[in-house]
Amino acid sequence: MGDTTDLVQRIEGYLEGRGDITGGRVLSGEGVFLDGYLVAAVMDHDLCVPLRGDAADDLTMGEGVRPLLFAGRPVKGWVLVGPGWLSDDDELARWIEAGLARR
C-alpha cells in the first residue's frame, strides 16, 4: 500500500484539529472523512476529490488532472489528481480545500 498510506496520512494530518477525522473504503480506494463528509479518497496512487461545479472548471484545467470515470463515463464533480502533482504540501492543501468547499 505504501504511497497510498502516506497520502492518506498527509490528508489526515492536514485536517487535524478541524473535526472528527475517519477513514474507510470508498469505491476502490481509501476515503478520508471529516465529520462524516468525504473530503477525498486515495485510489491507487491518485487523489480523488469531489468539487463544486465552478471549482471543477477552474481546477481541472491543469496537467495531471482528469475526470473520475465510472463505466467509462465521467462522474460529474469528481476528479482524479495524479501523484506527480501531490508531492508538494501546498498543492495537496489546494485540492483538500477544494474538496472541503463542496460540503
Secondary structure, DSSP 8 states (H G I E B T S, - for coil): -THHHHHHHHHHHHHTTSS-EEEEEETTEEEEEETTEEEEEEETTEEEEE--HHHHHHHTTSTTEEEEEETTEEEEEEEEE-GGGSSSHHHHHHHHHHHHHT-
